[in-house]
């Protein structure tokens, strides 16, 4: 049986993940907030775009002795850096301290085993199910989200796209892992490989949204930490925007149904970026925060030569801004 056929044949298997065995804690980062994982083993096979459909069962765990934290818990992360001059080593194994605080309990086994075990079980299941071509050079988060209201049962869904794709010039291969609770999607992470760094940069600004642009007459607003934002309000459409840059990162916060710029949210983002490491983009990266009433969606995307990586959180995620930043800060190269 070919490897491709093997992936397709597993689509009917029901699988469960026990967190005590996988080493994953509850999503709040403590030892008493046990989360349970389930996974949908999706097919990544036929055609240029294939989606898996099956979901597995899950069993709960108290997370005792866990080495993994969720994206909205824990206070032991390293100092942040977004200026493009320093970063946590993206190739470190799980025995090295990281911004997600993964180091404890991973000092046995080979280097490859340690590198794999840096990632939560549900992330490993999703990534290991990708075809080799999509997994080659891929990155994945070492922390994971929690659903709004504390929902801790997660399912994954893999999507693989093979180029060429109409409207996305230069796209060679793309992978996307969707993480959902029974109530809907809470987060997404993935990557796209282009045939050149130039096409990857075009993909960043065209596909994700351009954080460099703050339409309208902009005024200068202090955001703290020596940063100044460009604030603008469209009174007719009742949209407020705040944009600024930190090193190679461009950040844009947009709020609907308002007559003032989203200064409070912008300052929150600044504080988060002062606290957590983000990957250092090869050329550029952007953070897009979009607020609609009580709903918030976040995208963090960055370039690594001819590859574009991103993390997204939705309104169904607990603390979507903090979660997106922490997932991005905990994103590392996934062992092939």
C-alpha positions in Angstrom: 0.0 0.0 0.0 1.4 3.4 -0.9 1.8 6.1 1.8 -0.8 8.2 0.1 -3.3 5.3 0.3 -2.4 4.7 3.9 -3.4 8.2 4.8 -6.7 7.8 3.1 -7.5 4.5 4.6 -7.2 5.8 8.2 -10.0 8.2 7.7 -12.5 5.9 9.3 -10.6 5.3 12.5 -12.0 6.8 15.7 -9.2 7.9 18.0 -9.0 9.3 21.5 -6.3 11.2 23.3 -5.6 10.9 27.0 -3.8 14.0 28.3 -2.1 12.2 31.2 -0.4 10.1 28.6 0.3 12.9 26.2 1.8 15.3 28.7 -0.6 18.1 28.0 -2.1 20.2 30.8 -5.4 22.0 31.0 -5.5 25.0 28.7 -5.2 27.5 31.6 -1.7 26.3 32.3 -2.3 25.0 35.8 -2.3 21.5 37.1 -5.9 21.4 38.2 -7.6 22.6 35.0 -7.5 19.4 33.0 -8.5 19.6 29.4 -9.3 16.8 27.1 -8.5 16.5 23.4 -10.2 14.9 20.5 -8.9 14.8 17.0 -10.4 14.5 13.6 -8.0 12.5 11.5 -8.7 14.1 8.1 -7.5 12.9 4.7 -4.9 15.0 3.0 -5.0 13.1 -0.2 -6.7 13.4 -3.5 -6.9 16.5 -5.5 -5.5 19.9 -5.0 -7.6 20.5 -2.0 -8.7 17.8 0.4 -10.3 18.0 3.8 -10.6 15.4 6.6 -14.0 14.8 8.1 -13.7 12.3 11.0 -13.7 13.2 14.7 -12.4 11.1 17.5 -13.4 10.6 21.0 -11.8 12.2 24.0 -11.1 11.4 27.6 -10.3 13.9 30.3 -7.2 14.3 32.4 -6.2 16.3 35.4 -3.0 17.3 33.6 -0.8 16.6 36.6 2.9 16.8 35.9 2.2 18.2 32.5 4.9 20.0 30.4 2.5 21.9 28.1 0.5 25.0 28.9 -2.4 26.5 27.1 -2.4 29.9 25.5 -4.1 31.8 28.3 -2.3 30.4 31.3 1.1 30.6 33.0 3.4 33.5 33.9 6.8 32.0 33.2 7.3 33.0 29.6 10.5 34.8 28.5 10.8 38.5 27.8 9.3 39.6 24.5 11.0 40.9 21.5 9.5 42.1 18.2 12.2 44.4 16.9 13.6 41.9 14.5 17.0 41.8 16.2 16.6 38.8 18.6 14.4 35.8 19.0 14.2 32.5 20.9 16.0 29.8 18.9 13.4 28.4 16.5 15.4 25.1 16.4 15.5 24.5 20.1 14.5 21.1 21.5 11.9 20.7 24.2 14.7 20.5 26.8 15.4 24.2 26.2 13.3 26.9 27.9 10.8 28.6 25.5 8.3 31.4 25.6 5.6 28.8 26.2 7.3 27.3 29.2 7.6 23.8 27.8 10.9 22.7 29.4 9.9 20.6 32.5 9.9 16.9 32.3 11.5 16.5 28.8 15.0 15.5 29.7 14.9 11.9 28.5 15.0 10.4 25.1 16.7 11.2 21.8 16.9 14.7 20.3 14.3 14.0 17.8 11.9 12.6 20.4 12.4 15.7 22.6 11.8 18.0 19.6 8.5 16.2 18.8 7.4 16.2 22.5 7.7 20.0 22.6 4.3 20.0 20.8 0.9 19.2 22.4 -0.6 15.9 21.4 -3.3 17.3 19.3 -0.8 19.4 17.3 1.4 16.3 16.8 -1.6 14.3 15.6 -2.6 17.0 13.1 1.0 17.6 11.8 1.9 13.9 11.6 -1.2 13.4 9.4 0.0 15.9 6.8 1.7 14.5 3.7 5.4 14.8 3.7 5.4 17.6 1.1 3.3 19.8 3.2 5.1 19.0 6.4 8.5 19.7 5.0 9.6 23.1 6.5 6.4 23.5 8.4 6.0 25.3 11.7 3.5 24.5 14.5 2.5 26.0 17.9 3.7 24.6 21.1 0.7 26.0 23.0 -2.9 25.6 22.2 -6.2 27.6 22.6 -9.1 27.2 24.9 -12.7 27.8 23.9 -14.7 30.8 25.1 -16.2 30.0 28.5 -13.4 27.5 29.3 -14.3 24.7 26.8 -11.3 22.4 26.7 -12.3 19.6 24.2 -10.6 20.3 20.9 -10.9 18.7 17.5 -8.5 19.2 14.6 -9.2 19.3 10.9 -6.4 19.3 8.3 -6.6 21.1 4.9 -3.8 20.7 2.3 -3.7 22.8 -0.9 -1.4 22.0 -3.8 -0.7 24.6 -6.4 -1.1 26.1 -8.8 -4.2 27.9 -7.5 -6.1 30.5 -9.4 -5.8 34.0 -7.8 -2.8 33.0 -5.7 0.2 33.3 -7.9 3.3 31.3 -7.0 1.6 29.1 -4.4 3.2 25.6 -4.3 1.9 23.9 -1.2 -0.2 25.1 1.8 -1.3 23.4 5.0 -3.9 24.6 7.5 -4.9 23.0 10.8 -8.2 24.1 12.2 -8.8 23.7 16.0 -12.4 23.6 17.1 -14.5 23.0 20.1 -18.0 21.4 19.8 -19.2 25.0 19.4 -17.1 25.9 16.4 -13.6 26.9 15.3 -11.5 28.7 17.9 -8.1 28.9 16.1 -6.2 28.1 12.9 -2.5 27.7 12.2 -0.7 26.9 8.9 1.8 27.8 6.3 2.2 28.4 2.6 5.2 27.8 0.5 5.6 30.0 -2.6 8.0 29.6 -5.5 9.8 32.8 -4.5 10.2 35.2 -1.5 8.6 38.0 -3.6 5.4 36.0 -4.1 5.4 35.1 -0.4 5.5 38.8 0.4 2.7 39.5 -2.0 0.7 36.7 -0.3 1.3 38.3 3.1 -0.2 41.7 2.2 -2.8 40.5 -0.4 -4.2 37.4 1.3 -4.1 38.3 5.0 -4.8 42.1 4.8 -2.4 45.0 4.7 -1.6 46.2 8.2 0.6 49.0 6.7 -2.4 51.0 5.7 -4.4 53.3 8.0 -7.0 54.9 5.7 -8.1 58.5 6.4 -6.6 61.5 8.2 -4.4 60.0 10.8 -3.4 61.5 14.1 -0.5 60.5 16.4 -1.4 58.7 19.6 1.1 57.5 22.3 0.7 53.8 23.0 3.4 53.5 25.7 6.8 51.8 25.5 8.0 54.7 23.3 5.6 53.7 20.5 3.3 56.1 18.6 0.3 54.9 16.7 -1.5 56.3 13.7 -5.1 56.7 14.6 -7.9 57.4 12.2 -11.7 57.2 12.3 -14.2 56.9 9.4 -17.2 58.7 10.8 -19.5 57.6 7.9 -18.7 53.9 8.2 -18.2 54.2 12.0 -14.8 52.4 11.9 -11.8 53.3 14.0 -8.3 52.2 13.3 -4.9 52.3 15.0 -1.7 51.2 13.3 1.9 51.2 14.2 5.2 49.3 13.6 7.6 47.4 15.8 10.8 46.4 14.0 9.7 44.3 11.1 6.2 43.8 12.4 3.2 46.0 11.3 0.2 46.0 13.6 -3.3 47.2 12.8 -6.3 47.3 15.2 -9.7 47.9 13.6 -13.0 48.4 15.5 -16.4 48.6 14.0 -19.4 50.7 15.2 -17.3 53.4 16.9 -16.4 57.1 16.5 -13.0 56.9 18.3 -9.8 54.9 17.6 -9.3 51.6 19.4 -6.5 53.0 21.6 -7.3 50.7 24.6 -6.9 47.5 22.5 -3.8 48.9 20.8 -2.2 49.4 24.2 -3.1 45.9 25.2 -1.3 44.5 22.1 1.7 46.6 22.9 1.8 45.2 26.4 1.6 41.6 25.1 4.4 42.2 22.6 6.5 43.6 25.5 6.0 40.3 27.3 6.2 37.5 24.7 8.7 36.6 22.0 7.4 36.6 18.4 9.2 34.9 15.6 11.6 37.3 13.8 10.3 37.6 10.3 12.8 37.2 7.5 11.3 40.3 5.8 8.0 41.3 7.4 5.2 40.3 9.6 1.8 41.7 10.6 -0.8 41.5 13.3 -4.4 42.2 12.5 -7.0 42.7 15.2 -10.6 43.2 14.2 -13.3 44.0 16.8 -17.1 43.9 16.2 -19.0 44.6 19.4 -17.9 41.8 21.8 -16.4 39.7 19.0 -12.7 39.8 18.2 -10.7 38.0 15.4 -7.0 38.1 15.2 -4.4 37.1 12.6 -0.6 37.0 13.2 1.3 36.3 10.0 5.0 36.4 9.1 7.5 35.6 6.4 10.4 33.1 6.4 12.0 33.6 3.0 9.5 31.9 0.5 7.2 30.7 3.3 4.3 32.5 4.9 3.1 31.3 8.3 0.1 32.4 10.3 -1.9 31.9 13.5 -5.6 33.0 13.7 -8.0 33.1 16.6 -11.8 33.7 16.5 -14.5 35.1 18.7 -15.1 31.5 20.0 -11.7 31.5 21.6 -11.0 32.6 25.1 -9.0 35.8 25.1 -8.4 35.8 21.4 -5.7 38.5 21.3 -3.6 37.0 24.1 -4.1 33.5 22.6 -3.0 34.5 19.1 0.1 36.2 20.4 1.0 33.3 22.7 0.4 30.7 19.9 2.6 32.7 17.5 5.3 33.2 20.2 5.2 29.4 20.7 5.4 28.5 17.1 8.5 26.5 16.1 9.8 24.5 13.2 8.1 21.1 13.3 10.5 18.1 12.9 10.2 16.5 9.6 
